[in-house]
Amino acid sequence: MKETPDKKLSIIDVAKLAGVSTATVSRVLNGNGGYSKKTEEKVLRTVKECGFTPNGNAVSLRTNRSHCIGVIVPDITNEFFAKIIHELDIFFLEHHYSLLICDSNEDYELEDMYIHNLIQKNVDGIIYISGQDEIKNISSVETIPIVYIDRCPKNAKVLIQSDNEEGGYLATRELLERGCRNILLMRDLRYASTIRQRKAGYLRALEEAGVPYNGKLEIGIFPDYEDARIMMERVLKVMGCYFDGIFATNDRIALACIQVLMQHGYRVPEDVKVVGFDNVSLTEFCNPSITTITQDTRSIALAAGKSVLDLINHKKIKEKMTVIPVALERRHSTETV
């Protein structure tokens, strides 16, 4: 029976057209070796000329690989996480993997549900940004290559994170060098590992400068703009401006603090200097622009991507924890022009 032009070619058809066995076509397509350069060129030329596309499901069943990586992220609207996902997508596209992105919305139960779903989908590996101090259902993912980014659960085996302590230190030192002595720490109320590390840097800078820690200069809030705005309004109403500097553990908090201060007649940076953390886009374009700590999202994503591929391919991971350097981006909120 004559084949119709619309018929989808199979690997058997490709093998017949190339004059080789189906096993050889499979080895060439999967890069498994055991064939000559001439044979490889003939098979790839045939594949291209006839427009053959391997059946993804069949390949997955045959190799026990889906060529999918699950990514669990706590808040996809957060620019810092969105940048990491963007870089991961570029990296894995180059390595012929696709991403399955799961937004947990900082909900532990959703995290657990997504882990179950990713296992059911037979993902080859997981990149996990978790809000949990300890992964309760770790046994369910122990057989899957998993790399943690940013936050450090107690039972994380492979972790990629920014140097958060150094970031807290650089931010606080900037304020101290600009003459601040009463530096308000506006931090995430949930106190994840990243925030604990940033506070450690804050304390190290104070100690180095001989400035004693004052508990009244530490306030925990939910890390979004509206909660930070409400808290700063309350602080100014009840206690007044009893600080001359603010280290905010993310840029949304920093922006809220600046806007409330200015609405109450305080000048930034003349009366109060402010440093944020993350270097999201708004920090450069608001007025005044915000001094902040830059996290290298590209390096974080590349390190995580390489680590999970090494685990998938059963390569030994030399560094169980990779710390990516941060840098201070000085702008108008700490210095006058």
N, C-alpha and C positions, 0 to 999 in steps of 0.2 A: 504494500500500500504506500502510495506516495505521500511524503510528509508535507503538511501544509506549512506556509511561511510563518503562521502564528503559533506553531507548536513550540513549547518550551523545551529546549535541549536539555538532556541529562548528561551526567558524567560519562555514561556509556557512549553517547553520541560523540562527545569530544574525543574519547579514546579511539573510536573508529576513524574519525576524521584525521587524527594525528598519527594513527598507525602504531599506537602503544596500548598497554594494558590500562584498565581503570585504576589499578593500584598505583601505577606510575603517575597518572594524572593527579591522583589524590596526594601523592608525596610531593609533587611539584607545587601544587596549590597551597599545601601546608608547610612548605619549606623544610621537609624532613630529610632531604638528601637521598643518596642511593641512586643517582642518575647522572648522566653526563651533561655538560654544558649545552651540547648540541640538542639533546633531548629536551632539556629545560626550555630552550629557545623555541623549539618546535611546538611544544605544548602551550606555552604562553602566547605564541603567535596564533595558534588555532583558537584558543580561548577568546582572544581579542577579535579575531575575524568573525567568529560565529556569535559573539555577544553573550557567551555563557556566563551565568551568575550562579555561584554555588548556593544550594538551599541551606539557609542559616540553621534551621531546625535540625536538618540531617547532620550538618557538621557538628552541631552541639551534642547530639546524641552519640555520634561516632567518637568524638574527642573528649567528651565529658566537660566541655568548656562552652560557655555562652558568649564569651567575648563582651561581657557587660560588667561594669563596676558600679556597685551601689555607693551612693554618697548620701550620708545623713547629715543634715545641716540644721542648726537650731532656729535660724531666721533668714530666709532667702532674701528678704527685703533689706537686710543689713548689708551695706555696701562692702564692708570688709569680707564677709562670707561670699557675696556675689562675685567679687574679684577672684577669690580662690577658685570658685566653681568655673569661672570663665577660663582661667589658666589650666585647670584640670581637663576641661573639655578639649582645649587645643592639644595638650600633651597626649591624651588618650586617643584622639582622632589620628594622630601621627602613628600610633601603635596599633591601630585597627580595633580599638575598643570603643564602645558607646557607654554613656553614663545613664544611670537611673537615679534621679535626684529626689530625695525625700525631705520635706520640710517639717520638722518635728514641732515647730512653734514653741520651743522650750518646754514641751510636754513629755514627761518621762514615759507615760503610757503609750503615747504615739511612737516614741523611739522604739519601745518593745514591739509594737505592732509592725513597724517598718522592718525591723530586724527579721521577724518571722516571715514577712512578705518577700524580702530579698533572698532569704534562704530558699523559699518556695520557688523563686524565679531562677534558682541555680546560678546566681552571680559568681563570678570568678574571684572577686575580692570586694572588700568594703573599706571606704574611707569615712571615718566617723568623727564628727564634731559633736561631742556629747555635753549635756548640761549636768550629768550625774557625777557625783563624787566617786561612785563605784558602780560598775555595770552589774546589775543584779542577775541578769540572765546570761552571763559570760559563757557558760557551758554550751549554749546553743550556737555560738559563733567560733568556738575554739578550733573547729576544723576548717574554717574559712580564713584565708589571709586577710588580716585587718590592720589598718594603720590609723592611729588617732592623730587629729590635728588640733592645735590650739589649746584645748582644755585637757587636763591630765587626770582621768579617773585612776583610782588606786591600783587597779588591776590591768592597766594598759601596758602592753608588752612592747609596742613600737610606737613612738610618739614624735611628732614634728611640731615644734612650737617656736614662737618668737621669744627673744630674750626679754621677757616681761619685767623681770626685776631691774635689768639695766634700763629699760624704758622708764620705769618709775623713778629710778635714780636720776636719769638725764633730765626728766621733766622737773623734778624738785630742785635739782642743782641749778637749772636755768632760772627758776624763781628766786632762789637764794642769791645767785650772782647778780640779779637785778635789784637786790636790796630788800626782798621780802623776808619777814621773820615770823609772821603769823599765817601759815599756809594751810588753807582749808583743803582737806582731802574729801572730794565728792566721789564716792565709790558705789559700785553695784552692790545692792543689798544682799544679793544671793551669795556673794563672796566665793565665786568659783576659783579654781586654782590660778587662773590668770590674774584675778584681782588680788589674791593673796600675795602673789609674786610682785605685782606693781606696788602694793603697800610696803612690801619688804624693801623695795628700792627707795621709796619715799622715806622710810625710817633710816635707811643707810645714809642717805644724803643729809638728813637732819643731824644725825649723830656726827658725821664727818665735819659739819659746819658748827658743831657745838650748840645746836638749837634743841632744847628738850621737847619731847613729844607731849602734846596736849590733847587729851581725849575729846575736849570740846571742839577741836578742829577736825574731827572725823565724822562724816555723816553718810549713812547708808540709804540708798534710794533705789527704786526700780530704774533701770538704765535707759529710760526713754526721755524724750524732750519734755513732754507734758508733766511727768512726775518731778523732773528736775526743776522745771519752772515753778511749780507749786511749792516745792520745798524751799527754793531760794526766796520766794515771796514771803514765806513764813519766817525764815531766818531773819530777813531784814526787818520784818515787822516786830518780832519778839526781841531780837538781840542787837539789831543794827548791823552795820558793817564792821565786825570785830576782827577782820582778816585783811591782809593786804595782798594776798595771792591765792589762787585756786589751782589745784591739780585735779582735773576731772578724769576719771578712768575710761571715758570714751568721749568722742567729739560732740555727740548730741547733748550730753550733759553740759559740756563746756559752752556750747552755743546758747543753751537755755540760761545759764548763769550770766553770761555776758549781756543778753538782751534784757533780763530783769534788772541787773545792776544799772544799765543805761537808762531804763525807764524810770528808775528811782533817782536819777541825777548823778550817779557815780560814773567816773570816766575810766575807760579801759584803753590803755594800760596805766594812765597817770595815777589813779587811785587804787586800782586793783589790777594785778596782772594775772593772766589765765593761760594754762597749758592743757590741751586735750590729749587724746590718744587714738590713733588709727589712721589719721591723715585722709579722711574721706573728702570728697570733692568740695563740699560746702565750706570747708575750713579755709580754702584759698579765696573764695569769692564773696564771703560775707564781709561785713564792715563793723569792726576791724577784722582783718583776716586773723586766723587763730594759729598760734604756735602749737605744734602737736608732735606726736611721736609717729614716725613712719614705720609700718610693718611691711616687709618685703613679701607680698602675696605671691609673686611669681616664684621666688625661691622656695617658699613653703609648699606650693603646689607641685613643683618639680621634684622636691625631695620626697613628698608623699607618693607621687605617682611612681617614681623609680622604686621606692621601697615596696609598694604593693606588687609591682611587677616582679621584683626579685623574689618575694614570698610566693607568688603564683608559680614561678619557675624553679622553686625549691633552692634558691640561692641563699647563702648565709648572710644575714644582716649584721654587719660589723658594729654599727652604732644603733643601740636600741632607742636612744634619745638624741634627736638632732635639734640644736638650738640655732635659730636663724637671727643674725644681728639686726638691731633696730637703729634708727637715727633720729636726731632732733631736727625738725623743720621749723626754723625760727621765723615768725611772722610778727604782725603788728600788735598782737595781744600781749606781748612782753617787751616790746621796744617801740619807741616813738620814731617817726620818720623825719 
